[in-house]
Amino acid sequence: MGQYWISFNLDKRRIRATRAKKLGEILPCGVFNYLSRFLVQPTGMRVRRFSPVRFSRHHRVHDVQKALFDDVSGDMEDDETEHVENVYLRLRIRKPGLPGPADFCPPPPQWQPNAQGKLQDIPPELMVMIFQHLHDDALALVCLSLACQSFFVIGFDSLLERHKEHYYAIRWIGDRIMCVGDYANANDLPKDVFTPAEVELVNPDGSEPEADDAVEDNNTDNQAQLQLQLQQALAHAPFAIGVDDPLFAEFMQAWQSEPTGKMDLQPALEKLCMEQRSHESQKNAYFQPFGKGFWDRAAELDFLERLSLTEKKRLLDLVHIDDTHVHQVDMTLPGWVLCNLTTGEYVRADAFDTIYSNTIPDKDEGEEEDIDPKVRTTLRALGNSIMSFGAVVGARFCWSSVDDTATVTRDLHRGPWAGHRFEITTLDRLRILEEDKQWKDISDGALTQLKTIWKNEWGRDWRRFI
């Protein structure tokens, strides 16, 4: 048998369903590697040149947007493309509380007002407030940004901050996450994970979990009814199975192993996440302001016809910030760790050396001979191999009321990390814990658990499957 599992982000109300739904099909096969991508903190941002020709080949573009490409594609000089990088290095504005490395936002230079107009003499703090007020109107923000160079810097920075917010909005860094089986009861929740309001939503009747003896009595009462149902079902089978047949006892044992209680935690969490989708359209409009609606309004107002060639180039800098600014994860940095922000525990990437040191090389392993061994281990820990940081979390954040996991290892359904917060970062960027807590290295215990799971599933040749 086996129950189906779904991953939930309790803070962002997101669902991550998998194609292979049983835990025995998910964990040993590397399906949880997506967690490595969702939890890693970027180490910086790379600025690259934007090519209208290359972009139009790979994206569906609006007619007005295509006209803009045609106007500027033949007049893009190499020295002019450095303008984007120069703007990035100028004024930096960071909203309070935005997560991420401090080197994303260098300190802003001293403001030097331009004496050519009264509007440009407004203090930068007020101009920032004006741009923030226009965050829902992308066309108005662009028009103000193209008014002068000073406004362009502020508008560019405002859109860049929005791009960085979008990066964290679609990831699970620092969020409460857990993988819930469909045999989980809403009155059986991990301790100190759900807020009182969330408990009321997922368990509105406020029922308490049943004691073990009560569950046993309930199963005993239902045994006669289950046996009668099974007899009736087998009576219509194409082959005859009597009550005294040993095969009947096997059928009966398998049937009784299925839970008969109220299994409603997974549907309750799915309902919460579906209700949150009603607000997603507004968020998408904020994080992706230059969609079809923007270009439709630009066409109605003949916006492009009023712009000079230089202004059109600056417009491209604004509307394609997400294409020219790419978050990077530097694998060559030492000290990558998976952090449990709730418990103050971490697992080191270099600890995976003890697992991969004796593995059988892949057929294309020779292509990586020039890669430093430490970097190769980091790549594997960050999701390039089946046994990774994602597998460490996957083995510890599952939750259900029944231990049927379709794996040989039967104690995975009460994960000690269910509903906890995580991030993947480097040791020199570890967060300061609250209440004078100290970080604890649990690499040996976490990887020993993974070895046990893989050995139970694959036997003596378990290293072939990592």
Secondary structure, 3 states (H helix, E strand, C coil): CCCEEEEEECCCCEEECCCCCEHHHHHHHCHHHHHHHHHECCCEEEECCCCHHHHHHHCCCCHHHHHHHHHHHCCCCCCCCHHHHHHHCCCCCCCCCCCCCHHHCCCCCCCCCCCCCCHHHCCHHHHHHHHHHCCCCHHHHHHHHCCCHHHHHHHHHHHHHHHHHHHHHCCCCCCEEEEEECCCCCCCCCCCCCCHHHHHHHCCCCCCCCCHHHHHHHHHHHHHHHHHHHHHHHHCCCCCCCCCCHHHHHHHHHHHCCCCCCCCHHHHHHHHHHHHHHHHHHHHHHHCCCCHHHHHHHHHCCCHHHCCHHHHHHHHHHHCHHHHEEEECCCCCCCEEEEECCCCEEEECHHHHHHHCCCCCCCCHHHHCCCCHHHHHHHHHHHHCCCCHHHHHHCCCEECCCCCCCCCCCCCCECCCCCEEEEEEEHHHCCCCCCCCCCEECHHHHHHHHHHHHHHHHHHHHHHHC
